[in-house]
Amino acid sequence: MGRETWGVRREAWGVRCTTATHHVSRIKHQTSSIKHKNMCLAIPSKIVGIEDNIGTVDVDGVRRDVSLLLLEDPCVGDYVIVHAGFAIHKIDEVAAMESLAILREAASMMESL
């Protein structure tokens, strides 16, 4: 009969659908030619101003405008995680300060290399 693979019914002869192994090998092939891989860091940012649904956030004196549409009840003084120009998550001040300290330490270590 058939077998379940990632929630897709696979026929006994294996022709009807692809398997997880096929997806993984296809992704590896597509990314094998990439020389430099980029990573997005979640850097806590403090909301310092709000006008309509646009917030101004600050990280160590660097300010930028972000959309606040994805947050419930954003307030000046809140710490948020920003991705692709959107504040996507609120975090508490203690967690924000810990994350910023770790990021500063990592940046310092990179500069000394």
N, C-alpha and C positions, 0 to 999 in steps of 0.2 A: 504494500500500500504506500502511503506517503509519509513524509517526515516533516516536522516543523523546524524551520530555520529562520530566526528573527521574525517570527510571526507570519511567515509566508509559507504556504503549503507547497512542498516540493514533491513532484511526482517521482515514482520509483525509478524511472529511467533518467531523471535528473535534467530534463531538457526544458521544462516549463519555466523555471525561474533560476536566478543566480543565487549562489550561496554567500555567506559572510566572508569566506576565504576569497572569493572572487572580488568582492567589494574592496577588501583590504589590499589585495595585490594591485588592483586598478589605482587606488589612491597612492600606493607606494610608487608606482610607475609614473603617475602624474607629477609627484613632488620630487622625484629623484634628480631632476635637472635643476632644481632650485639651489643656488649656491649659498645664499644668505637667508636664513629664516628669521622673521620678525616675530616679536612677542608683544602683546598688549599688557601693560601693567595696570593694575587697578590702584590708582593713586587717590587717596582721600583728598577731597577739596572742600573748603569751607564756603558756604553761601554768604556773600557779603552784600548782596543787593538783589532785589526782585522787582521786575517791571513786566506786567502782564504774565505770561508763562515763560519768561526768559529770566534766568538767574545769572548773576555775575559771581563766579567762584574764584577763590584765591588759593594758591599753593606757593608758599614762601615768596610772596610778593608778585608772583606771576598771575595775572588775571585774564579770564576769558569768559565769554558768554556761552551758556548751555541751555538747552531746553529742559524745562521742569515738568513737561506734560506727563511723564511716566511716574511721578511721585504723588503720594497723597499728602496734602497739606504741608508743602515745603515752607520753611521759615528761615529768615536771616539768622545765621549762627549755626544752622544744621551742617553736619559733615555728610558729604555724599560721595559715591563712586560714580565717575563719569566714563562713559564709553561712546565713542563716535559722536560726540557733541550732545549726548543726552545724559542727564543725571538719572541713573537707573536704580539706585539703592541708597537709603539713609543708613549711616552707621553712627555709633555713639562716639563721643569725643575721646574717651580713653582708647578705644580700638584705633581711632584715626591717628592719635599721637604715637601709639606703638608702631603702627604701620609706617608712618613717616620716619620714625627713628631708624627702623630697619632699612628703609630705602636709602636714607642718608648714609648709613654705615656701608651699605653695598656700593653706593656711588663713590664713597671715599676709598674703599678697597680697590675699585676699578681704576681710579686715578693714580694709585700708587703702583700699578703694574707697568 
